[in-house]
């Protein structure tokens, strides 16, 4: 509602009162009253993709799940391989450390 349009509420009230009076009249032909969908055109979304967004999001989620499912075995194998390599490296480092400590101190306490 615009600030300088003070007559608008009064006009709406008068229109609603007239409608109430018309519907309260027993001689009123209800078939002559148009339905809202007959008077007001359905709103079209401003964005043509508005109705497609949920479907596109669902399809994207499905595709992502499919890709994850397809690549999980490869990722798991690579992780296991790298973990095994890392553990082997740690074992070698510990063995070298132990060997160097035993060479530095030939008489353990």
GUMIGU-707636 format. One record per residue (C-alpha): x, y, z; residue in one letter. Coordinates in steps of 0.02 Angstrom, whole numbers, plus 32768, in hexadecimal, padded with zeros to 4 digits. Each point is the difference from the previous one (the first is absolute). Layout:
// GUMIGU-707636
XYZa/...
***
This chain:
// GUMIGU-707636
800080008000x/804380AA7FD1x/80108080808Dx/7F9280857FADx/7F777F877FCCx/7F91800B809Bx/7F607FD57FA1x/803A7F507FD5x/7FD07FAD80A8x/7F5680557FFBx/7FE47FC57F4Dx/80307F4D802Ex/7F8F80028098x/7F6F80407F96x/80207F787F7Fx/80067F778085x/7F6180428051x/7FA780007F58x/803B7F4E7FDFx/7FC37FCA80ACx/7F56804E7FE3x/7FF27FB07F53x/802B7F528043x/7F8880148093x/7F6E80227F89x/7F9B7F5E7FE9x/7FDA80307F4Cx/80BA80057FD7x/80317F8E7F6Ex/80A57FB3803Ax/801F7FBE7F50x/800E80B47FC2x/809380238073x/80A37FDF7FA4x/80837F928052x/80AA80478028x/80597F967F7Bx/7F8580467F7Fx/802F80B3802Bx/80B97FF6802Cx/807E7FB87F87x/807A7F85804Ex/80A6804E802Cx/80917FC97F94x/80A77FF58057x/807A80897FD2x/80897F7F7FEFx/7FDA7F777F80x/80737F89805Dx/7FA1801C80A4x/7F9A7F627FEEx/80957F9D7FC1x/8075802A8090x/7FC47F768077x/800B7F7F7F75x/80AE803C7FCCx/803C7FFC80B5x/7FBC7F4F8015x/80567FC87F5Fx/80A480518035x/7FF87FA880A8x/7FDD7F5A7FA9x/8092801A7F8Ax/8074802B8090x/7FCB7F63805Fx/801C7F967F65x/80AF80497FE6x/802C7FE280B6x/7FC17F4D7FF5x/80647FE07F60x/80A3804A8040x/7FFC7FC180B5x/805E7F5E7FDAx/808B805E7FA5x/800E8082808Ax/80027F788086x/80897FA07FA5x/806A809E7FECx/7FEB802C80B8x/80337F518035x/809880067F8Ex/803880A98043x/7FE27FCC80B4x/80677F637FE6x/808E80677FB3x/7FF9807C8090x/80047F758081x/80947FAF7FA9x/805C80A78002x/7FDC801580BAx/803F7F508025x/80A280217F9Fx/801B80A4805Dx/7FE37FAB80A9x/80797F747FD1x/8084807F7FCCx/7FE6806280A0x/800E7F63806Ax/809C7FC97FA0x/805480AA8015x/7FD8800480BAx/80477F528019x/80A080317FA3x/8013809E8068x/7FED7FA180A4x/80497F517FF3x/7FDD7FDF80B9x/7F4880178027x/7FD5802C80B5x/
***
